[in-house]
Amino acid sequence: MLPAYNQADYPIYYIMSDQPDCCGKCGSRLDLMEIRMIDGERVFVSECLGCKCEVLLVED
């Protein structure tokens, strides 16, 4: 039997587009909180304006 993993175990990175970025869970718009360097890549850390979850975005 495989162990159960949650989002905290493996973060999900979404790819930015030329359209306004939206939450993958509820579809609401995102608010940029900060830009971090993770494994040598810029990661845009955003907060969903609807469900308040953290969304990680990377450039294509």
N, C-alpha and C positions, 0 to 999 in steps of 0.2 A: 504494500500500500504506500502511495506517495504521501509525503508530508504536506500539510496545508500551508500555503504561502499567502501573505496579505500584501497590500501595496507598499507597506513600510519595508518589506524584505527586498523588493525589486521596484524601484521608482519607475514610473511610466513617463517617457519623454515624448511630447508632441512636437511635430514639425511646424514651424511658423509658415504662414502663407501671406499673400498680398491682400487677403481679405481680413476683416477684423477677427481676432482670435476669440474663440468661445470655449466654455467649459465642456469637456467630454461627457460629463455626468448629467448636467441639467440644461446646457445650451446657453446659459447666460454669458454676458460679456466678462472680460477679464481686466483686472487692474494690476499693472506692473508694480511689484514691490521692490525688487532688487535684481541685479545681474551678478551671478557668481561664476567663477571658473571651476569647472568640475572635469577632471581628466583631460585638461588642456582645451576644453571647449567652453564657449560662453553659454551659460544656461540662464534664461530669463525666468525668474521666479515670480509667478503671478498669483493673485487671489481671485477666485470667482466672486462676482458681485451678488450672485444668487444664493448658492449653497455654502459659500465661504471656504471651499476646499482649496488646497494649494495645487497649482498647475505648473508643471515644468515644461518650458518651450525651448527648442533649439533651432538654429538657422539651418536651412537646407544646404 
